[in-house]
Amino acid sequence: MLIKDISKYAGQEFEVKGWLYNKRSSGSIAFLELRDGSGFVQAVVVKAGVGEETWANAEKLTQESSLIVKGKVSKHPKQEGVFELQVSDIQVAQIAEEYPITKKEHGPDFLLDNRHLWLRSKKQWAIQRVRDIVISAIYDYFHEKSFIKIDTPIITPNACEGATTLFGIQYFDEGEVFLSQSGQLYLEAAVMSVGRGFDFGPTFRAEKSKTKRHLTEFWMMDAEAAFVEHNENMDIQEGMIKFIIKRCLEKCQEELTILERNQEPLKKLLNLPFVRLTYSEAMEKLHSLGSDIKFGEDLGNDDEGLLTQNSDVPVFIHKWPKSIKPFYMKRDSANPDLVLNDDLIGIEGAGEIIGGSQREDDYEVLKAEIEKEGLKGPEYQWYLDLRKYGSVPHSGFGLGLERTVGWMCGAQHIRETIPFPRLINRVRP
């Protein structure tokens, strides 16, 4: 029996195996807020209606004590659609020691030091459940679009997103190898077999950033598709974001309520097309809004905020200068100084959610780009091989899971969107 299913048992006996989240008592009646991982429920213990042992157990319970509670399910007298438990028996599994996280305000360092316990709070519980729904929505979306799941390696011999942010490790007699920045290059190889594929796993960036949007270990979803070009690539991305939002609105009402998330902006964008601005158009708009950004520079957080501040929908910024983008992006035939790429900026301060591009499919062009980047060696020969044996136009993109979850939840800092965050100054617990 799980708390999330309690409404199915109205008028029947029910058993909860879980933990005490909170307790109130007036001397003759005790209100126990129980949690079992699936949800929360109020259990009412009336002293006159239970045995001495059961009442004694109720009195000695402390926050986060583990227990088994039995009782009859009844409708809450004041809250429509809410059920509670009229307790008949309490079995104590363990009486918890004084819990370090109380109702008072705690600083972020204290909460992160106690992340193993902080996860039990209602808001952190809700965020992790939203995370699970986002993940399952991504799987369902891609399977509906005829993509299959491909597992790409975490240990790699080369860089995908620039050598300056690689985590190096010693690998037996092979020397130094690296933790993956992205599964993209390997996924490109896989889609030449399966046509459409996506991966999902941890990625690593040795980027010394302390912003609220950065982690050193985070989860990335990469997708690739053969015979998909630039505009269709953005169509797939837009469809995925709308699919995720719709699923969260359908499946996460309790969680979004706990998080006090204003759902109207999410509902509104479902029936609207996303804005698509070229990099040049974005520059013009930013200058008109007072930004001093120069052509050829990357967008900062403030710039992303300006571009989306009055928008009801996420904004694609596409066709960026080649000079600031990775070697694998295909040049725009209409202007070789630009590449066929896109960044998707979420509304409500979410920042960049997706980065994608059409990939260079010409062997000689890609070989020249790799050599220009100083990436010579056998580590890239297999990647070049893809352009020798049946090369086709293909495109892909990567979505940052934690940033997406943060946007869905209205979380202020990305560290709350992953169970155990890894920051430049934190590797514990």
Buried (B, 14 or more C-beta within 10 A) or exposed (E): BEBBEBEEBEEEEBEBBBBBBBBEBEEEBBBBBBBBEBBBBBBBBBBEEBEEEBBEBBEEBEBBBBBEBBBBBEBEEEEEEEBBBBBBBBBBEEBEEEBEBEEEEBEEEEBBBBBEBBBBBBBBBBBBBBBBBBBEBBBEBBEEBEBBEBEBEEEBBBBBBEBEBBBEEEEEEEEEBBBBBBBBBBBBBBBBEBBBBBBBBBBBBBBEEEEBBBBBBBBBBBBBBBEBEBEBBBEBBBEBBBBBBBBBBEBBEBBBEBBEBEBEBBEEBEEEEBBBBBBBBBBEBBEEEEBEBEEEEEBEEEBBBBBBEEBEBBBBBBBBBBEEBBBBBBBBEEEEEBBBBBBBBBBBBBBBBBBBBBBBBEBEEBBEBBEEBEBEEEBBEEBEEBBEEEBBBBBBBBBBBBBBBBBBBBBEEBBBBBEBBBBEEBEEE
